[in-house]
């Protein structure tokens, strides 16, 4: 599984980080950051990654199962 961050869609609500703080956070400018460098999600964190992506009101996070 892989997460795509569409930074230009991020509005800085921070809901993803509230729901899944081990996966998502906000940078100094208030935009979403993914805590794994390569954007590949370890199997044990997939549920949290999906939950954080789904709560985003701006749809700035996309989950790709094909990675």
C-alpha positions in Angstrom: 0.0 0.0 0.0 1.2 3.5 -0.8 -0.1 6.9 0.2 -0.1 9.8 -2.2 -0.1 13.3 -0.7 -1.6 16.0 -2.9 0.0 18.9 -1.2 -1.8 21.6 -3.3 -5.2 20.2 -2.0 -4.2 20.2 1.7 -6.0 22.9 3.6 -4.2 22.2 6.9 -7.2 20.9 8.9 -4.9 18.4 10.6 -7.7 15.8 10.9 -5.5 13.1 9.4 -2.8 13.7 12.1 -5.4 13.7 14.8 -6.8 10.4 13.6 -3.5 8.7 12.8 -0.6 10.6 14.4 2.0 7.9 13.7 1.3 8.3 10.0 0.5 11.9 9.3 1.4 15.3 10.7 1.6 18.9 9.7 4.8 20.7 8.6 5.9 24.2 9.7 3.7 25.7 7.0 0.6 23.8 8.1 0.5 21.3 5.3 0.3 17.5 5.6 3.4 15.4 5.9 3.6 11.7 5.7 5.9 10.3 8.4 7.4 7.5 6.2 10.0 8.8 3.8 9.2 6.5 0.9 5.3 6.7 1.2 5.1 2.9 1.4 3.0 1.9 4.4 4.1 -1.1 6.4 1.4 -3.7 6.7 0.8 -3.2 10.4 0.0 0.6 9.8 -2.3 0.2 6.8 -5.6 0.6 8.8 -4.3 3.8 10.4 -3.1 5.2 7.1 -6.5 4.5 5.5 -8.4 6.0 8.4 -6.3 9.2 8.3 -6.7 9.5 4.5 -10.5 9.0 4.6 -11.1 11.8 7.2 -9.4 14.5 5.1 -12.1 16.9 4.1 -10.0 18.2 1.2 -9.2 14.8 -0.2 -5.5 15.6 -0.1 -4.5 12.0 0.6 -4.9 9.1 -1.7 -4.5 5.4 -0.8 -3.1 3.2 -3.5 -3.3 -0.5 -2.9 -1.3 -1.4 -6.0 2.1 -0.5 -4.6 
